[in-house]
Amino acid sequence: MEDMSRRSALALGLAATAATPLLGLAAPARAKDYGPTEGTEIAPGVRIVDIGTWASEVTGVKNINVIDVVFQPGSKDKESVM
């Protein structure tokens, strides 16, 4: 491995210093709260909430349907039978 020059070290240090405030401003993601009757119940304590449908940019796929599966504490999904 070659030694790093002073210019490269200075440029790398300045770039890291410039990016640090951007990381501090980022907010963590938060889950959306749904009501107890929102969506369709598929098992006791398990609900599917329809978020929406958007046009797809993938070739061969017209629309994308986005859903959220919500599990209450202690609930289980039904077993799938093959």
Protein Blocks (a to p, Z undefined) as FASTA:
>chain_A
ZZddfklmmmmmmmmmmmmmmmmmpccdddddddfkgcjdfbghiacddfbdcddfbehi
abdcdddddddehiacddddZZ
